[in-house]
Amino acid sequence: MVTVSDTDGPIQIMGAGLSGLAAAIILAKAGREVHVHDIRNDSGARFDGDFQGIENWTSDEDFLDEMREWGIDPDEFKTTSFHQVDVIHPDDVITQAWSPTVAFRVIERGTANHTIDQGLKRQAVAAGANLHYKSRVKPEDCHIIAAGPKDTSALAYGEIFETSHPDHVAFHFNDKLAPGAYAYLIVIDGIGLICTCLWRKQQKSGRYLNETIAWYDKHYPV
Ligand SMILES: Cc1cc2nc3c(=O)[nH]c(=O)nc-3n(C[C@H](O)[C@H](O)[C@H](O)COP(=O)(O)OP(=O)(O)OC[C@H]3O[C@@H](n4cnc5c(N)ncnc54)[C@H](O)[C@@H]3O)c2cc1C
């Protein structure tokens, strides 16, 4: 891999996901010629429609303000903010953790207009970056490798459903539903997602998801 400081010429980035696009926005705004290559046909195609959470409780500064300082506009994609999240203990006790500042945000990954992927893509294009989809480049020809993880040690198994339940987030720590990991419920604008995160080596993943759904059926009227 060559380094960005080695050259005044065009910057080649492998991967038009969050990292590649963020780098492209910052470099293009700094006046560099930027080319971003992605093997897929669009940013976010790897995740289409998934909810993901951005935690906001571990630093004093709001993460969206941090993005603004980097030159990235978080108003370009949809975020849903939560001051309260339910934390569900192994004995089924539910703690309603509340923060005076935003504790957690939910964003959507994918190719729809309101996703974070498309929000960053629009900003990269507006800054002058050149995006090349279905483009395969060699890592040694790139200055920045942002191709995401090659493999994952954990997987999220989930079910999406329609609901009249108000927006809600619950994290669930219970080895009977997600051994050594966690399960969660997210409801945004009438769309619900119940997920159990399991280590890849975990057997009987379907059983854990069914039991997680049954748990929420019983304890939350979603
Ligand atoms: C199921 C799941 C749930 C997650 N939930 C959360 C969450 O709730 N909160 C959170 O903070 N994080 C979450 N993550 C992690 C989060 O998705 C990653 O941290 C984030 O996507 C990393 O961004 P990235 O740009 O490095 O990779 P990606 O967003 O994966 O983008 C990589 C891009 O590189 C492209 N690419 C791959 N190989 C090549 C190649 N050879 N050449 C060119 N392009 C290539 C891909 O097509 C893709 O567009 C989750 C991950 C998974 C898998």
Ligand as a Chemical Component Dictionary entry (heavy atoms), coordinates in Angstrom:
data_LIG
# 
_chem_comp.id                   LIG 
_chem_comp.type                 NON-POLYMER 
_chem_comp.pdbx_formal_charge   0 
_chem_comp.three_letter_code    LIG 
# 
loop_
_chem_comp_atom.comp_id 
_chem_comp_atom.atom_id 
_chem_comp_atom.alt_atom_id 
_chem_comp_atom.type_symbol 
_chem_comp_atom.charge 
_chem_comp_atom.model_Cartn_x 
_chem_comp_atom.model_Cartn_y 
_chem_comp_atom.model_Cartn_z 
_chem_comp_atom.pdbx_ordinal 
LIG C1  C1  C 0 -24.652 -7.510 11.316 1  
LIG C2  C2  C 0 -23.840 -6.293 11.710 2  
LIG C3  C3  C 0 -24.378 -5.367 12.591 3  
LIG C4  C4  C 0 -23.625 -4.253 12.978 4  
LIG N1  N1  N 0 -24.181 -3.360 13.844 5  
LIG C5  C5  C 0 -23.481 -2.269 14.210 6  
LIG C6  C6  C 0 -24.053 -1.302 15.081 7  
LIG O1  O1  O 0 -25.200 -1.429 15.515 8  
LIG N2  N2  N 0 -23.304 -0.218 15.420 9  
LIG C7  C7  C 0 -22.023 -0.041 14.952 10 
LIG O2  O2  O 0 -21.390 0.975  15.295 11 
LIG N3  N3  N 0 -21.461 -0.942 14.107 12 
LIG C8  C8  C 0 -22.154 -2.032 13.736 13 
LIG N4  N4  N 0 -21.596 -2.941 12.891 14 
LIG C9  C9  C 0 -20.244 -2.662 12.399 15 
LIG C10 C10 C 0 -20.301 -1.686 11.217 16 
LIG O3  O3  O 0 -21.130 -2.225 10.212 17 
LIG C11 C11 C 0 -18.886 -1.485 10.694 18 
LIG O4  O4  O 0 -18.070 -0.985 11.733 19 
LIG C12 C12 C 0 -18.841 -0.498 9.534  20 
LIG O5  O5  O 0 -19.703 -0.875 8.484  21 
LIG C13 C13 C 0 -17.412 -0.447 9.037  22 
LIG O6  O6  O 0 -17.341 0.468  7.968  23 
LIG P1  P1  P 0 -16.340 0.182  6.802  24 
LIG O7  O7  O 0 -16.423 1.317  5.858  25 
LIG O8  O8  O 0 -15.010 -0.183 7.366  26 
LIG O9  O9  O 0 -16.902 -1.139 6.116  27 
LIG P2  P2  P 0 -18.259 -1.324 5.305  28 
LIG O10 O10 O 0 -19.293 -0.363 5.723  29 
LIG O11 O11 O 0 -18.533 -2.787 5.362  30 
LIG O12 O12 O 0 -17.835 -0.958 3.819  31 
LIG C14 C14 C 0 -16.858 -1.691 3.130  32 
LIG C15 C15 C 0 -17.089 -1.459 1.649  33 
LIG O13 O13 O 0 -15.999 -2.044 0.946  34 
LIG C16 C16 C 0 -16.495 -2.745 -0.179 35 
LIG N5  N5  N 0 -15.526 -3.778 -0.526 36 
LIG C17 C17 C 0 -15.318 -4.974 0.071  37 
LIG N6  N6  N 0 -14.294 -5.618 -0.531 38 
LIG C18 C18 C 0 -13.849 -4.800 -1.526 39 
LIG C19 C19 C 0 -12.815 -4.906 -2.503 40 
LIG N7  N7  N 0 -12.021 -5.975 -2.583 41 
LIG N8  N8  N 0 -12.652 -3.875 -3.370 42 
LIG C20 C20 C 0 -13.447 -2.769 -3.305 43 
LIG N9  N9  N 0 -14.440 -2.626 -2.399 44 
LIG C21 C21 C 0 -14.634 -3.620 -1.523 45 
LIG C22 C22 C 0 -17.842 -3.279 0.279  46 
LIG O14 O14 O 0 -18.683 -3.524 -0.836 47 
LIG C23 C23 C 0 -18.361 -2.130 1.148  48 
LIG O15 O15 O 0 -19.113 -1.196 0.396  49 
LIG C24 C24 C 0 -22.315 -4.062 12.479 50 
LIG C25 C25 C 0 -21.784 -4.988 11.579 51 
LIG C26 C26 C 0 -22.534 -6.094 11.197 52 
LIG C27 C27 C 0 -21.932 -7.085 10.225 53 
# 
loop_
_chem_comp_bond.comp_id 
_chem_comp_bond.atom_id_1 
_chem_comp_bond.atom_id_2 
_chem_comp_bond.value_order 
_chem_comp_bond.pdbx_ordinal 
LIG C1  C2  SING 1  
LIG C2  C3  SING 2  
LIG C2  C26 DOUB 3  
LIG C3  C4  DOUB 4  
LIG C4  N1  SING 5  
LIG C4  C24 SING 6  
LIG N1  C5  DOUB 7  
LIG C5  C6  SING 8  
LIG C5  C8  SING 9  
LIG C6  O1  DOUB 10 
LIG C6  N2  SING 11 
LIG N2  C7  SING 12 
LIG C7  O2  DOUB 13 
LIG C7  N3  SING 14 
LIG N3  C8  DOUB 15 
LIG C8  N4  SING 16 
LIG N4  C9  SING 17 
LIG N4  C24 SING 18 
LIG C9  C10 SING 19 
LIG C10 O3  SING 20 
LIG C10 C11 SING 21 
LIG C11 O4  SING 22 
LIG C11 C12 SING 23 
LIG C12 O5  SING 24 
LIG C12 C13 SING 25 
LIG C13 O6  SING 26 
LIG O6  P1  SING 27 
LIG P1  O7  DOUB 28 
LIG P1  O8  SING 29 
LIG P1  O9  SING 30 
LIG O9  P2  SING 31 
LIG P2  O10 DOUB 32 
LIG P2  O11 SING 33 
LIG P2  O12 SING 34 
LIG O12 C14 SING 35 
LIG C14 C15 SING 36 
LIG C15 O13 SING 37 
LIG C15 C23 SING 38 
LIG O13 C16 SING 39 
LIG C16 N5  SING 40 
LIG C16 C22 SING 41 
LIG N5  C17 SING 42 
LIG N5  C21 SING 43 
LIG C17 N6  DOUB 44 
LIG N6  C18 SING 45 
LIG C18 C19 SING 46 
LIG C18 C21 DOUB 47 
LIG C19 N7  SING 48 
LIG C19 N8  DOUB 49 
LIG N8  C20 SING 50 
LIG C20 N9  DOUB 51 
LIG N9  C21 SING 52 
LIG C22 O14 SING 53 
LIG C22 C23 SING 54 
LIG C23 O15 SING 55 
LIG C24 C25 DOUB 56 
LIG C25 C26 SING 57 
LIG C26 C27 SING 58 
# 
